[in-house]
């Protein structure tokens, strides 16, 4: 047996002897009718954190960085105690940037067991008694011990405080394809569609045919050709893509699960242009004015109910976003938004869809007047995506001014947001073309007017949901 092991056993044995001696002395001093009960078992029953410091950086008016302290209450973070494996940990990670070196913790033991913290390193014990008002360094896993009241045994737990290692509100862009690969594509992508995690670009070849190219994963020289009208008649609901060849009246679908194309049955219709799709509906502009919906994969179409003038439906830069309602199971909020000639603001329409009765409901115009201060401005290049629980609009004016705005209420109000950015190399580059889409892993894909391909994501949108309930 090594000296270290002997020392460890000696130190703990000495402490146990002293504890037993103290308890025995206390017992002798009490009256004969003392009914104090000393328990054999010991356990940690709860653990919680108090308020932690977060050091924030801010630009001063002079241009220099300044640092201020933000107090963050962590008492609502739940810690789980695994009694079998001896683990104390939090599943829901703490916010990024907290100072874990000076944490005030509340630890509760069963039957008033004596709590100790092992601050030793490299296998050497260094036990100190736990005090509720002392700050503890929990930036690294540490051992928590609890001894029973008799001082005859103890249990050991490993305490781990999990904290996010990146700022959840930081957005990062990266160029997704180099210039050489982009130049080798059969056509220059002008539109993007995502089906699950697969990303497709649609571009027009010199002979007028539309080429659909897989961009993620990239496959060189791969092109599925469609008639020219398909460039403006391809939509996706996230799991299925629909492409309409208006010249021949053929409608196709493609699903990521089987990767096969299917030609759908489509009766004589007055479909002018596909503009979007939700889980159980496909939407199209009508050649007679108004909006159409199909609930049977494009076989039949019916006129949608509108609460306002059909002339206010968007005619260019059209985007469709879909959000599942958190307040009602089986319900979706669909937004159709785009620009309309002669208007200074984008036109946004919203509809609530009950998945049990697709095809019902009424579209409501949520952009009411020209002087609406919270409306999304009309721009030469505009693309709106559904991202998490919000809608994000990337826009560019004729002079190259870029903007990113978000709406949290279905397109009623729009505000600038610093969390979302443009790729920095695209700043001050005017463009009248813009393609943006979101894949199943919450990556935003963008093709601006210069033909480059970018991929970015808000950090927190890449964090995995951890199982919280076990049966």
N, C-alpha and C positions, 0 to 999 in steps of 0.2 A: 504494500500500500504506500502511495506517495505521500510526501510531507504535506502537500496541498490538501489531499483528502483527509489526512489526520487533523490538520488545522481546522478544516471545515467542520468535521464532526465534533471536534473539541469546542469550537465556538458555539455551535448550536446546542450541544449538550450542556455547556456551562449556562447558557441562557435559560434552558428548560429547568435546570436545577434551581436557579435563582427564582424563577417564576413559581415553581412548586413550593419552594421554601417560603416565599412571600405569602402565597395562598394559605399555607399551613399556619403561619404566624397569625395571619388575620383570623383564621378559624379559631385559634386558641384564645384570642382576645374577646371573642363574642360570647354572649350568654349561652347557657345550655339549651335555651329554647330557640336558638337561631335556626331558621328553616331555609337557609340559602342552599340552592341546588346547583351543583357544578356539572355541566354537560360534557359528554365525551365527544360529540360531533362538532364539526366546524365547517363553515362554508361562507362564501361571499354571495349575498343575495341581491345586491343591486350596485350599479356604478353609473355615475353621471358626471358631466363636465359643467363648469360654470361659464363665466364670460372670458373670452380670449381676445387678445390684441391682434389686429390685422394692420400692417403698415402699408399705407397707400401712397403711391407716387402721383404727383400732380405738377403740371407745368405752371410756373408762376408767370405773372405779366412780364417779367424781365426775360423770360425764356429759359430760366433755370429750373431744374427739378426741385420740388419741395416734397417733404414727407410728413404725413400726418397719421395719427393713430385712430383706427376705427374699432370701437368696441362691438364684439359679436357675441351674442348670447347663444350658447350651445346646449342649454339645458333641455331643449326639445329633441336632441339627437339620441335615439334609443340605442342602448348597448345591450347586446345579447350575452348571456352567461351560459357556456356549455359546461355543465357540471361533470360530465363523463370524461371529457378530454381536457378539462381545466383551461378553458379559453374565455377571455373577455374581449369583445370586439364590437365595432359598429359596422353595420352593413351599409347604411346610407353615409357616404363619405362626407367629411367636413368640407366647407368651402376652401378654395385654394388660397394660400398665402397666410394662414393663421400661424401665430407664434405658439408652437407646442412645447417650447422649452420651459415655459412658466405657466403651467395649468393648475388650477385649483379644482380638485376632484372631490366628489362625495362618494365614499365607499361604505356600504352597510354590510355587516356580518351577521350570521345567524347566532343566536344565543350569546350575544355580546362577545364573540370571539375576538382575540387580540390580532389586529392587522399590522403587517409589516411590509415594507418595500425593500426589495433587493436591488441596490444600486451598484452591485459589483459588476466587473467586466472580466471577460476572458476566463470564465469559470470560477472566479473568486467571489465569494459571498461578501456583501457589505450591507447588513440588515439595519434598517432604521424603523422606528415606530411610525405608523401613519398618524398624521394630524390633519384634521379637516381644513385648517386654515393655512397649511403650508402649500407652496407651489411645487409642482413636480414636473420633471422633464419627461414628457411622454412622446417625444419625437421619434424614439426608437422603442421596440418592444421591450417590456420589462416584466420581472416576476413580482407577483403579489402573493404574499403568504398570509394565512389566517390560522392561528392556533386555538385549540379549544380551551375552555376555562380551566380545565385541570392541568393544562400545560403538558399533556402526555402525547399529543399528536398535532399535526398541522396538515393543511392542504395547500397546494401550490397552483397558481393560475398564471398564464401568460397574458398580459394586457397588451393589446394592440389597438392604437388609435389610428384609423384610416382617414387620410385627407387627400383630396384631389391634387394631383401633381401638375396640373395645368389649369389656366384660367378658362372657365367654362364659357365666358363671353368673348373670348378671343377668336377671331376669324382668320383662317390661313388659306391663301391661294397657292397653287402650284401649277406650272405649265404641264398639261397632261400629255402632250405629244409634241415632239420637236418639229422644226420646220421641214426637215427632210421627209419625215413620215407624212406630214400634212400635204406636202407637194406631190407625194406619190398616190394620194387618194384619187379614185376615178373622177370625182367631181368635188368642187368646193362646197362644204356643208353650209347650208343657210338656215336649217331648222334642226332642232334636237328633240328627240323623244326618248323617254326612259320607260322600260318595262322591267320591273324588279330592279336588279343591279346592272342590267344590260342597257347600254347607251347606243343609240343609233343617230347618225347624221343623214339628213336629206339634202341633196344638192342636184342641180340641173347640169346635164352634160351639154356639150356643144351641139349635139343633134336634137336637143330639146327634151330628151328622155330624162326622167327623174331617177336618180340612183340613191338607194338606201344602203348605207355603209355601217358596219359594226365598228364602233369606236372604243368600246370597253366590253369585252376584250377586243383589241384591234386585230383585224384580219386583213392582210394586205391584198389589194385588188379584188376584194369581195364586194359585189354590187348586185342588189336585186332591183331590176328595172321596172318602172311604172310609167304610165302616160303622164304628160306634162302637168295635168291638173292635180296630180297626187301631191305636189309640193305644198299646196295650201289645203289639202284634204286628208291629213294624217293626224290622228289624235290618240291619246292613251289615257286610261283610267288608273294606271300604275301597275296593273297586272295583265292587261290585254291592250293591244294596239289595233286600231282600225284605219284602213287606207281605202279611199274612194277614188276610182278612176272615173271621173265624170263623163269623159268622152264616150266610154262604152257602157257606163252605168254599172260597173262591177265594184263590189265591196268585198274587201278581204280583211281577215283578222289573223293576229299572231299572238300566241300566248307563250310566256317564258317557260312554262312547265314542260310542254312537249316540243317547243321550238319548231312547230309546223305551221304552214300557211293554210288557211281555209277560205274558200270562196263562199260568201254568204248569199243566201237568196234575198234578192231585193226587188220588190215589185215597182211598177211605174210610180215615180214620186216627183215632187217639185223641190227636191233637195238641191240647194244652190252651193252650199259649202259646209263641211263638217267644222264645228267650232269647239267641241269638248266632249268629255264622257265622264260619268260617275260610275259607281259600282254596278248599277242596274239600268242606267239610261245612257243614250247617245244623243247629242244635241247638234242641230244643224240650222243654218239660216235658210229661209224659204225663198224661192225665186219669186214668189208672190208677196214678199214682205212678211215679217213675223218670224217666229222661232218654232222649230219642229223638234219632236222628241220621239225616239224609238225605244221600246222596252223589250224587243224580241230580236236583238242583234241585227237591226237594220232592215228587217223584212217589211215591216209596215211603219208608217210615220203618222203622227197626229200633231195638230197645231197646239202649241202651248198657250196657257192663259197668261196674259201680261196685264199689270195694273196701270201701265202708262203707254204712251204712244210708241208703236213699233219702230218709228223713224229714229228713235233714240237708242236703238240697238247698235252695238259697236260694229264697225265695218272694216277696221284695220287694226293691226297689232293686237289681235284677239287672244286672250288667255282664259283658261278655265281652271279653277282650283276647287278642291273637294276636301272637306274636313268632317270627320265623325263628331257628332255632338257628344260632349262629355256628360251633359245633363239628361240625355235621352238615348237609351240603347236602341239600335236599329234606325237611327236618324242621321242624315247627312246635311251639311250646309254647302250648297254649290254656289260659286260665284262666277259670273261671266263678265269680263271686263276688257275694254279696249278703247280705241279712239274712234271718234265720229266726226265726219267732216263739218267744219263750221263751228265746232265747240272748242272752248278753251280748257275744258276739263275732260278727263277720261270718263266714259260711261260705265258704271258698275251696276249690275243686276244680281239679285240674290234670290235663291229658292231653297226651301227646306224640303227634303225628300224623305218620305217614309219608305224604307226598303220593303215593307210588307205590302205597300200599294204603289209601286212605281208608276209614273205617268200622271199622277195626281199633283195637286199643288199649283200655286201661282207665283210667277216671277215678279219681284218687286224692284222698282228702280230706286236705288239707294243714293244716287247722285242727283240731288233735287234741282239745284239752281246753278246758274253760271257763276254767281258770286259766293258760292259755298267755299269758305276759307279752309275747310278741312278736306276738300276733294283732291283727288290725285290729278296733278296738272297733265294736260295733253302734251306729248312729246313725240319727236320724230321716230325715235326708237324706244319701244316700251315692251317689257316682258314681265309678267307677274307670275309668281310661283307660290304654292302653298308650302310652308316650311314649319313643321311642328304645329303649333296652334295658331300661327299667324300667317298673314299673306305679305309677301315681300315683293316690292316693285323696283326693278332696275330700269332706269330711264336715261335718255340722253337727248338734249336739245340740239338744234341745228348748229349752234356755235360750239358744240363739244362739251358743254356743261353736263356733268354726270350727277346723278342723284340716286339715292337708295332710300326708299320710304317703306314703312310697314303699317298694316292695319290689323287691329285685334278684334274688330267688330264686323267682319264680313264686308269690308269695303266702304263703310259709312264714313269713317274718318281715317286720314293718312297723316303720319308724322315721320320726320326724318329720324334715322336711327344710326348711331355710330358703331353698333355691333357688326353691321354688315358693310362690306367694302367692295370696291372694284379692284381687280388686279392692278397693282401700282403702275406697271409699265403701260397701261392703257390710258392713263390720265391725260386729259387735253387732246385726245385723238377723236375728232368728230366722226360719227358713223350714223348711217340711217338704217343699218341692219344690226339686229341683235337677237341671238338665240340663247335661251336659258331653260334649263330643266333640272329636276331633282330625281336622283335614283333612290332605290330602296334602302340604301345605307345612309341617306340624308346628305350625300354629297351634292353640291350645286355645280352643274356643268355650264360653261358659258363659251359661246363663240361670238366675239364682237366683229365689227366690220373689217378688221385687218386679217381675219381668217385664222387666227390662233385659237387653240383649244385650252381651256383652263378648267381646273377642278378645285373646289374649296369646300370647307365645312366649318361651322361653328363648333368649337371643341365639345361642348356639352351635348350636341346632337349625335356625337359618336360614342357617348358613354352607354354601356349596356345596362339594361334593367336587371337588377339582381332579385332573385326569388326571395320574397319576404314572408310568405306564408307556406308552411309545410304541413302536410297531412299524414 
